[in-house]
């Protein structure tokens, strides 16, 4: 140990003799590191040692950057060596003075980048010293030395210190300095920390252009989020071979461009790497193929007594067919609805240019589509209702057509299926919707099976309450009338046949009481309680100035309701409003 200490002292003397000769300082430091590694190879790692003895501060070790003589640094380091030897006699702790000496030498060399009047070689050595000091300080949690380097605008040191301190403890100054110094990781962090869209995009681009893969993927996501697939595509192309999420998204973009064979390759690649949604879509691609309405074959339904509603699910893209497939599987596994006389056919995947769908269709604020292209499917399969799964928009029911988007859960679909049979929402409707439904005329017209309100003497309509009582007695079910929130917006008290929160109030957490299932079954047997898709097609063709086709669908609608009575201008199935109790619109969410 004595020999090593003497070598350290000699090393410091050499550093002093070398003055500001940066290359020699770096060589001295490198030699010290090698000597340290050789002497203490079996000892504990540097990272477990304290950076300085308690009696010393880093300022005592080296001169500051404003410039005292290098000999002062040597004296401080020599004193540090002596103190450390006295206080830490063990072989392991003998490494401490060497470590601080190495920091001292590297810091002197690092500062010479600006102070040296010598050749470019010294500048290069100074950069080498800074890099080596960052490595040692990062490894040993020597935050002081990283702060010193950051004080001379070393971006890599600022980022290393930011990572050591953690996001909560580090200052914004560090990440900003690192980002301005073109540290790609810092530029990504800086971009994600800002709420300014223009600034975020700017810094994502700067990081991505340096070839930093996480930033390239983040920039692609940014463009996809803002519906700019053309800008996202080149970045996804760069990352698709390295990142399964990017491979999946790139495959979807290619599919939407009808480059389907190449798209399959990237989707399958992501699926093999464990991407869950890619696995689902790869399976869907194997089982479904895009088609046109005129090529949809007939479907063998069960008997009419089992299928009072014959419902066809329709998808319009790769993403929506995957969602439609999941919804269909959930329905098939839902034992709660197994006794209801409604039938749902497996999804049909239409070519992406068949249906014109929009989240704000014709400025109405609702997700909807031009349903006329569905006419051949309705005829071929004799369907009464349709479920269209689109990319984005608020779920709602319009004249025998349910609209869902890819974010809607199966519970939303069940809620909307009840709207097909005339059930009304049990959360507070918007003021306009409440005025429409929560009046004597409204309840008489729509006759929802799950709602009544105060009348002059008793409930209104009393027939609805009588129906609850009859079904409860027939089915030996409890009847506990509770207050509903439906008409609260216009201060009308309304009632429902349950005192619990049902699926007509909260689709995701509400229950389907047995009495509701019994009422639902009764509604399905009554054509007057429903409005089928034929009415929707009649209205669409009529509005489009096609009287012959409109007449055919009006006749189909009249035939459907022949066994019941219904007001041709209104229908209880359209009493659907919003599945969000805070909604102020007349559409489901």
Secondary structure, DSSP 8 states (H G I E B T S, - for coil): -HHHHHHHHHHHHHHHHHTT-HHHHHHHHHHHHHHHHHHTTTS--GGGS-SS-TT--HHHHS--TTT--HHHHHHHHHHHHHHHHHH--STTTTHHHHHHHHHHHHHHHHHHHHH--S-HHHHHHHHHHHHHHHHHHHHTT-HHHHHHHHHTT-HHHHHHHHHHH-TTTS-HHHHHHHHHTT-HHHHHHHHHH---HHHHHHHHHHHHTTT-HHHHHHHHHHHHHTT-HHHHHHHHHHHTTT-HHHHHHHHHHHHHTT-HHHHHHHHHHHHHTT-HHHHHHHHHHHH---B-GGG--------TTT-SEEEEEEE-SHHHHHHHHHHHHHHHT-GGGTTSSEEEEEEEEB-TTS--EETTGGGSSS-EE-GGGGHHHHHHHT-SEEEEEESSS--EEETTEEEEETT--HHHHHHHHHHHTT----S---HHHHHHHSSHHHHHHH--TT-EEE-SSSEESHHHHHHHHHHHHHHT-----EEESTTGGGT--EEES-SS-BTTT-TTT-B--HHHHHHHHHHHT-GGG---HHHHHHHHHHHTT-HHHHHHHHHHHHHHTTTS---TT--GGGG---SSTT--SSS--
